[in-house]
């Protein structure tokens, strides 16, 4: 038995200080627990059972809360009741068996091969565009995450081996190939980089000679795509998606794509098989004599 009644605020304080959760996470959990308390007014949260939680989830769904938001809300409730169980405040976890409505599966957007060529074949007009072209070639060549590219140091490229070594999620390091087009663009940029007076080890530098921020990379890609007249919003992750989709279309080697993307679970990589199927379906619709619309 616990010596005193624990409260949601105790849980949130523990989340913030012991688990070092971000202020954003703590605020979101506070809102989710407040919604649970509001819809169960007059009842202690620690005394709610599975039936009440299920009914509350349905009420939130009826209010129009999206499946993604409901899943996040349920995640906050689960964390709270696990915390109560560990402290002996409850004997049974009322979240057991609860499931949020399924979220609609959205496929990542990828460029076609022709769109990618139109984006990357453009000629750089100055040293900053030379840097940009090298960044975008490397994104597509090696399937990097935005944070991985921004975190690269100048010695991260091994031109002799044709590889780049990056640090990804959970501080995992991986080495992936660099294509010849990307290597050529990087060589051009490194020749320009010497004119940026800096002691910063970053591979990609701002005009001030500091490491280029992720938001700056996003803006430069938006500008580059607009300049090439691509006619659609292009973001860095789209180049990663395009890399995965195009390699999978050509090779069919899901495990290799998983390794190069740095996915710990192949289920994450399998979403690109759906992109591949979409490509095959378009080819079929265009080519098969019994599929073409009259």
Long-range contacts (C-beta under 8 A, 24 or more apart in sequence): 1-88, 2-87, 2-88, 2-89, 5-46, 5-89, 6-46, 6-84, 6-87, 6-89, 8-33, 8-37, 8-45, 8-80, 11-79, 11-80, 11-83, 11-84, 14-83, 15-79, 28-72, 28-76, 29-76, 29-79, 29-80, 32-72, 32-73, 32-76, 32-77, 33-76, 33-77, 33-80, 35-60, 35-73, 36-77, 45-80, 46-84, 46-89, 46-90, 48-94, 49-94, 50-94, 50-95, 50-96, 50-97, 50-98, 52-94, 53-77, 53-94, 53-95, 53-98, 54-98, 57-98, 57-100, 61-101, 67-100, 67-101, 67-102, 67-103, 67-104, 68-103, 70-100, 70-101, 71-100, 71-103, 73-100, 74-98, 74-99, 74-100, 105-274, 107-271, 107-274, 107-275, 107-278, 108-237, 108-238, 108-241, 108-271, 108-272, 108-275, 109-238, 109-241, 110-238, 110-241, 110-242, 110-244, 110-245, 110-246, 110-275, 111-234, 111-238, 111-239, 111-242, 113-246, 115-230, 115-232, 116-140, 116-239, 116-242, 116-246, 118-228, 118-230, 119-224, 119-225, 119-228, 119-230, 119-234, 120-181, 122-224, 122-227, 122-228, 124-188, 127-192, 127-195, 128-207, 128-220, 129-224, 130-185, 130-188, 130-189, 130-192, 131-189, 131-192, 131-193, 131-204, 131-205, 131-212, 132-220, 132-221, 132-224, 133-185, 133-188, 133-189, 133-224, 134-182, 134-185, 134-186, 134-188, 134-189, 134-204, 135-204, 135-217, 135-220, 135-221, 136-221, 136-224, 136-239, 137-179, 137-181, 137-182, 137-185, 137-186, 138-164, 138-178, 138-182, 138-185, 138-186, 139-236, 139-239, 139-240, 139-243, 140-182, 140-239, 140-242, 140-243, 141-177, 141-178, 141-179, 141-181, 141-182, 141-243, 142-166, 142-176, 142-177, 142-178, 142-179, 142-182, 142-243, 142-260, 143-176, 143-240, 143-243, 143-244, 143-247, 143-257, 143-260, 143-261, 144-176, 144-240, 145-169, 145-237, 145-240, 145-262, 146-214, 146-217, 146-218, 146-236, 146-237, 147-214, 149-204, 149-217, 149-236, 150-204, 150-211, 150-212, 150-213, 150-214, 150-217, 152-202, 152-203, 152-204, 153-201, 153-202, 153-203, 154-190, 154-193, 154-201, 154-202, 154-203, 155-201, 156-203, 157-183, 157-186, 157-203, 159-183, 159-186, 159-187, 166-262, 168-262, 169-262, 169-264, 172-262, 172-264, 174-259, 174-260, 174-262, 176-260, 177-260, 241-272, 241-275, 244-269, 244-272, 244-275, 245-272, 245-275, 245-276, 245-279, 248-272, 248-273, 248-275, 248-276, 249-276, 249-279
